[in-house]
Amino acid sequence: MTRLFAGTQFDRPPECDRCGRLEEECECPPPEPEPPTYLAPHKQTARLAVEKRKRGKMVTVIRGLAAEDNDLSAMLTKLKTSCGAGGTLQEDSIEIQGRHLDRLRVELKAMGYHVKG
């Protein structure tokens, strides 16, 4: 009787790529994750706008900053703290509750971003 995976890579036990021993016997340390690389702030432009939501709530929206070029979650935390307001991430935009154009403009310029709006 022939086995389904006989002679394929799935028939053999897995081996370590670095030392070549079986994974159960391997003592190699796990590889270090590469830190993400982000685009420099002075090469990006943040666009600010104030929008009206349900029930008359105002929201300040920051657009133009790509998620793969920035650490948007860390930026959101810093901006929420400086404004003393809540906020959220929506795809490639940051929303801060309330009207905070002036305060956000100052914070983003201090971080090194070009600001429009």
N, CA, C and O of each residue as an XYZ file, in Angstrom:
468
protein
N       0.837     -1.171      0.000
C       0.000      0.000      0.000
C       0.888      1.241      0.000
O       1.859      1.313      0.752
N       0.559      2.204     -0.832
C       1.338      3.417     -0.976
C       0.736      4.518     -0.102
O      -0.481      4.693     -0.042
N       1.620      5.252      0.570
C       1.163      6.376      1.385
C       0.894      7.577      0.497
O       1.482      7.722     -0.575
N       0.000      8.432      0.956
C      -0.416      9.597      0.169
C       0.738     10.564     -0.070
O       0.895     11.059     -1.186
N       1.551     10.848      0.949
C       2.626     11.834      0.816
C       4.004     11.195      0.722
O       5.004     11.860      0.993
N       4.080      9.955      0.354
C       5.360      9.250      0.289
C       6.297      9.929     -0.697
O       5.937     10.150     -1.853
N       7.513     10.265     -0.235
C       8.523     10.866     -1.091
C       8.404     12.366     -1.262
O       9.214     12.964     -1.971
N       7.424     12.993     -0.637
C       7.288     14.454     -0.745
C       7.866     15.104      0.506
O       8.264     14.421      1.450
N       7.905     16.433      0.498
C       8.436     17.152      1.663
C       7.556     16.955      2.895
O       8.021     17.154      4.017
N       6.302     16.569      2.708
C       5.399     16.364      3.830
C       5.591     14.992      4.477
O       5.097     14.757      5.579
N       6.303     14.083      3.803
C       6.564     12.749      4.334
C       7.688     12.781      5.354
O       7.735     11.942      6.254
N       8.592     13.739      5.224
C       9.747     13.839      6.116
C       9.440     14.774      7.280
O       8.678     15.729      7.130
N      10.033     14.500      8.440
C       9.818     15.419      9.572
C      10.481     16.763      9.286
O      11.513     16.812      8.616
N       9.900     17.853      9.787
C      10.457     19.189      9.503
C      11.831     19.386     10.142
O      12.096     18.926     11.253
N      12.697     20.084      9.404
C      14.057     20.373      9.865
C      14.245     21.877     10.001
O      13.565     22.669      9.349
N      15.174     22.246     10.854
C      15.525     23.653     11.046
C      16.269     24.152      9.811
O      17.128     23.449      9.279
N      15.946     25.356      9.356
C      16.611     25.933      8.182
C      18.044     26.347      8.481
O      18.886     26.352      7.583
N      18.333     26.695      9.733
C      19.670     27.190     10.067
C      20.648     26.076     10.425
O      21.768     26.064      9.913
N      20.252     25.127     11.302
C      21.211     24.110     11.750
C      21.011     22.760     11.053
O      21.907     21.916     11.095
N      19.867     22.539     10.420
C      19.630     21.304      9.688
C      19.163     20.143     10.544
O      18.908     19.061     10.014
N      19.041     20.335     11.870
C      18.566     19.261     12.747
C      17.041     19.255     12.754
O      16.403     20.200     12.290
N      16.467     18.178     13.284
C      15.017     18.115     13.404
C      14.530     19.260     14.283
O      15.220     19.675     15.213
N      13.344     19.763     13.983
C      12.819     20.910     14.738
C      12.669     20.594     16.222
O      12.821     21.482     17.061
N      12.369     19.322     16.560
C      12.239     18.954     17.975
C      13.577     19.015     18.696
O      13.615     19.262     19.901
N      14.686     18.792     17.974
C      16.017     18.783     18.576
C      16.737     20.126     18.441
O      17.778     20.334     19.064
N      16.203     21.013     17.654
C      16.852     22.300     17.348
C      16.897     23.177     18.598
O      15.933     23.250     19.360
N      18.036     23.840     18.790
C      18.214     24.764     19.914
C      18.495     26.189     19.440
O      18.928     27.030     20.228
N      18.256     26.461     18.175
C      18.481     27.801     17.621
C      17.465     28.777     18.229
O      16.303     28.417     18.414
N      17.889     30.003     18.538
C      16.932     30.993     19.044
C      16.000     31.418     17.910
O      16.388     31.374     16.743
N      14.782     31.827     18.240
C      13.868     32.265     17.180
C      14.416     33.515     16.489
O      15.081     34.329     17.129
N      14.146     33.676     15.199
C      14.664     34.842     14.485
C      14.041     36.133     15.006
O      12.872     36.168     15.389
N      14.841     37.182     15.010
C      14.366     38.492     15.453
C      13.462     39.080     14.369
O      13.828     39.074     13.194
N      12.289     39.588     14.749
C      11.431     40.221     13.744
C      12.051     41.539     13.278
O      12.636     42.281     14.067
N      11.911     41.809     11.998
C      12.457     43.053     11.454
C      11.552     44.205     11.860
O      10.333     44.107     11.724
N      12.128     45.295     12.355
C      11.288     46.437     12.721
C      10.694     47.066     11.455
O      11.358     47.124     10.420
N       9.451     47.533     11.538
C       8.841     48.130     10.347
C       9.543     49.435      9.976
O      10.001     50.177     10.845
N       9.617     49.698      8.689
C      10.204     50.955      8.224
C       9.066     51.868      7.780
O       8.175     51.461      7.034
N       9.118     53.096      8.250
C       8.077     54.063      7.944
C       8.658     55.199      7.113
O       9.850     55.496      7.192
N       7.808     55.825      6.323
C       8.197     56.968      5.513
C       8.407     58.171      6.439
O       7.656     58.362      7.396
N       9.415     58.969      6.153
C       9.730     60.130      6.996
C       8.556     61.116      6.993
O       7.950     61.349      5.947
N       8.229     61.699      8.161
C       7.098     62.623      8.245
C       7.216     63.834      7.326
O       6.208     64.302      6.796
N       8.433     64.352      7.127
C       8.566     65.554      6.301
C       8.272     65.282      4.825
O       8.191     66.225      4.038
N       8.114     64.027      4.435
C       7.773     63.673      3.050
C       6.278     63.420      2.873
O       5.848     62.998      1.800
N       5.480     63.672      3.914
C       4.048     63.392      3.858
C       3.244     64.645      4.192
O       3.714     65.533      4.904
N       2.023     64.698      3.663
C       1.134     65.820      3.935
C      -0.140     65.300      4.574
O      -0.825     64.444      4.014
N      -0.452     65.820      5.745
C      -1.688     65.467      6.447
C      -2.749     66.496      6.071
O      -2.497     67.701      6.110
N      -3.926     66.019      5.709
C      -5.031     66.903      5.340
C      -6.078     66.867      6.448
O      -6.612     65.809      6.779
N      -6.364     68.037      7.015
C      -7.302     68.145      8.128
C      -8.651     68.652      7.640
O      -8.724     69.503      6.753
N      -9.710     68.125      8.225
C     -11.066     68.574      7.910
C     -11.948     68.324      9.116
O     -11.693     67.427      9.920
N     -12.996     69.135      9.228
C     -13.999     68.929     10.274
C     -15.269     68.469      9.577
O     -15.728     69.109      8.631
N     -15.843     67.353     10.043
C     -17.052     66.800      9.443
C     -18.130     66.666     10.499
O     -17.847     66.504     11.686
N     -19.367     66.737     10.046
C     -20.510     66.608     10.942
C     -21.037     65.180     10.850
O     -21.234     64.660      9.751
N     -21.261     64.554     11.981
C     -21.760     63.184     12.050
C     -23.219     63.192     12.534
O     -23.862     64.239     12.606
N     -23.710     62.010     12.857
C     -25.083     61.872     13.341
C     -25.327     62.750     14.562
O     -24.433     62.967     15.379
N     -26.536     63.241     14.666
C     -26.975     64.039     15.817
C     -26.129     65.280     16.042
O     -26.027     65.752     17.175
N     -25.521     65.821     14.997
C     -24.781     67.069     15.095
C     -23.403     66.974     15.702
O     -22.801     68.003     16.013
N     -22.879     65.770     15.883
C     -21.544     65.600     16.459
C     -20.489     66.021     15.441
O     -20.597     65.700     14.257
N     -19.468     66.741     15.904
C     -18.379     67.180     15.036
C     -17.169     66.279     15.232
O     -16.867     65.867     16.352
N     -16.475     65.972     14.129
C     -15.315     65.101     14.147
C     -14.217     65.742     13.311
O     -14.474     66.190     12.194
N     -13.001     65.789     13.835
C     -11.857     66.265     13.068
C     -11.193     65.050     12.426
O     -10.837     64.091     13.111
N     -11.030     65.101     11.095
C     -10.518     63.959     10.335
C      -9.151     64.304      9.760
O      -8.960     65.381      9.195
N      -8.204     63.384      9.908
C      -6.862     63.538      9.338
C      -6.730     62.491      8.235
O      -6.830     61.292      8.496
N      -6.505     62.944      7.007
C      -6.350     62.039      5.859
C      -4.997     62.288      5.206
O      -4.297     63.250      5.522
N      -4.654     61.396      4.289
C      -3.431     61.576      3.512
C      -2.221     60.869      4.094
O      -1.125     60.977      3.544
N      -2.394     60.144      5.199
C      -1.290     59.403      5.808
C      -1.565     57.912      5.615
O      -2.487     57.369      6.223
N      -0.779     57.256      4.782
C      -0.993     55.838      4.491
C      -0.625     54.979      5.694
O       0.345     55.260      6.397
N      -1.407     53.933      5.921
C      -1.183     53.052      7.083
C       0.139     52.316      6.976
O       0.783     52.079      7.998
N       0.569     51.944      5.772
C       1.832     51.210      5.634
C       3.048     52.115      5.800
O       4.153     51.617      6.015
N       2.874     53.431      5.706
C       3.982     54.376      5.863
C       4.071     54.968      7.262
O       5.044     55.654      7.573
N       3.071     54.717      8.122
C       3.005     55.334      9.444
C       2.518     54.335     10.480
O       1.882     53.335     10.149
N       2.823     54.618     11.730
C       2.269     53.866     12.839
C       1.039     54.646     13.304
O       1.107     55.419     14.259
N      -0.086     54.433     12.614
C      -1.277     55.239     12.875
C      -1.854     55.012     14.262
O      -2.408     55.941     14.851
N      -1.740     53.806     14.799
C      -2.304     53.566     16.128
C      -1.547     54.345     17.202
O      -2.164     54.879     18.124
N      -0.225     54.415     17.095
C       0.554     55.205     18.055
C       0.271     56.694     17.882
O       0.193     57.435     18.861
N       0.119     57.129     16.629
C      -0.184     58.530     16.362
C      -1.567     58.886     16.911
O      -1.754     59.960     17.483
N      -2.529     57.985     16.738
C      -3.876     58.212     17.264
C      -3.838     58.393     18.771
O      -4.472     59.306     19.300
N      -3.109     57.544     19.464
C      -3.011     57.632     20.920
C      -2.425     58.974     21.345
O      -2.925     59.607     22.275
N      -1.374     59.402     20.669
C      -0.730     60.680     21.020
C      -1.666     61.857     20.766
O      -1.746     62.774     21.584
N      -2.380     61.837     19.624
C      -3.268     62.941     19.285
C      -4.491     62.976     20.202
O      -4.940     64.056     20.586
N      -5.031     61.815     20.555
C      -6.157     61.785     21.491
C      -5.759     62.351     22.845
O      -6.528     63.079     23.472
N      -4.553     62.013     23.293
C      -4.070     62.513     24.582
C      -3.892     64.023     24.548
O      -4.256     64.717     25.497
N      -3.333     64.531     23.456
C      -3.092     65.977     23.380
C      -4.395     66.770     23.275
O      -4.468     67.909     23.736
N      -5.429     66.167     22.665
C      -6.706     66.861     22.527
C      -7.637     66.599     23.707
O      -8.596     67.343     23.917
N      -7.364     65.556     24.472
C      -8.260     65.203     25.571
C      -9.603     64.730     25.057
O     -10.644     65.040     25.637
N      -9.579     63.975     23.964
C     -10.819     63.517     23.332
C     -10.658     62.086     22.852
O      -9.549     61.552     22.812
N     -11.764     61.476     22.494
C     -11.740     60.125     21.931
C     -11.442     60.179     20.448
O     -11.402     61.252     19.846
N     -11.233     59.016     19.869
C     -10.964     58.956     18.446
C     -10.883     57.524     17.969
O     -10.941     56.585     18.762
N     -10.747     57.366     16.655
C     -10.687     56.038     16.060
C      -9.925     56.072     14.743
O      -9.694     57.132     14.161
N      -9.540     54.876     14.288
C      -8.912     54.722     12.976
C      -9.959     54.221     11.993
O     -10.696     53.285     12.303
N     -10.037     54.816     10.834
C     -10.917     54.375      9.759
C     -10.066     54.222      8.505
O      -9.721     55.217      7.868
N      -9.719     52.972      8.139
C      -8.830     52.663      7.034
C      -7.557     53.516      7.101
O      -6.707     53.268      7.955
N      -7.406     54.515      6.221
C      -6.208     55.352      6.214
C      -6.477     56.748      6.777
O      -5.771     57.695      6.430
N      -7.472     56.888      7.627
C      -7.751     58.194      8.222
C      -7.885     58.055      9.734
O      -8.214     56.991     10.260
N      -7.620     59.156     10.406
C      -7.745     59.229     11.860
C      -8.882     60.192     12.168
O      -8.943     61.288     11.610
N      -9.785     59.780     13.061
C     -10.890     60.640     13.467
C     -10.760     60.961     14.949
O     -10.627     60.063     15.781
N     -10.799     62.251     15.267
C     -10.752     62.728     16.648
C     -12.080     63.418     16.930
O     -12.514     64.271     16.156
N     -12.721     63.056     18.024
C     -14.017     63.633     18.356
C     -13.877     65.100     18.707
O     -13.022     65.476     19.508
N     -14.723     65.933     18.100
C     -14.752     67.368     18.390
C     -13.978     68.177     17.352
O     -13.379     67.637     16.423
N     -14.016     69.514     17.553
C     -13.296     70.442     16.672
C     -11.920     70.711     17.274
O     -11.807     71.397     18.290
N     -10.883     70.176     16.651
C      -9.529     70.329     17.184
C      -8.540     70.706     16.085
O      -7.382     70.292     16.136
N      -8.969     71.480     15.096
C      -8.094     71.814     13.970
C      -6.797     72.473     14.420
O      -5.713     72.043     14.027
N      -6.901     73.501     15.233
C      -5.703     74.251     15.632
C      -4.735     73.390     16.436
O      -3.530     73.396     16.185
N      -5.266     72.659     17.393
C      -4.424     71.821     18.246
C      -3.751     70.713     17.436
O      -2.564     70.444     17.619
N      -4.511     70.064     16.533
C      -3.938     68.992     15.718
C      -2.917     69.531     14.724
O      -1.914     68.875     14.442
N      -3.168     70.717     14.196
C      -2.228     71.331     13.256
C      -0.870     71.543     13.940
O       0.175     71.249     13.359
N      -0.895     72.053     15.168
C       0.338     72.282     15.924
C       1.041     70.957     16.225
O       2.255     70.848     16.053
N       0.284     69.945     16.677
C       0.873     68.641     17.010
C       1.502     67.975     15.784
O       2.618     67.462     15.865
N       0.799     67.979     14.660
C       1.316     67.329     13.459
C       2.556     68.039     12.931
O       3.490     67.389     12.462
N       2.572     69.378     13.003
C       3.768     70.111     12.582
C       4.941     69.801     13.502
O       6.081     69.704     13.047
N       4.664     69.644     14.804
C       5.729     69.289     15.750
C       6.279     67.904     15.459
O       7.459     67.649     15.698
N       5.441     66.997     14.944
C       5.910     65.661     14.559
C       6.693     65.689     13.258
O       7.410     64.736     12.955
N       6.572     66.766     12.478
C       7.327     66.900     11.247
C       6.516     66.776      9.973
O       7.092     66.773      8.885
N       5.191     66.674     10.070
C       4.343     66.516      8.892
C       4.009     67.875      8.293
O       3.946     68.878      9.003
N       3.797     67.899      6.979
C       3.227     69.070      6.319
C       1.729     68.989      6.545
O       1.152     67.904      6.488
N       1.087     70.133      6.803
C      -0.337     70.127      7.137
C      -1.085     71.054      6.190
O      -0.664     72.183      5.935
N      -2.216     70.547      5.670
C      -3.126     71.354      4.860
C      -4.507     71.255      5.487
O      -4.937     70.194      5.940
N      -5.183     72.391      5.499
C      -6.553     72.386      6.022
C      -6.670     72.970      7.392
O      -7.767     73.026      7.948
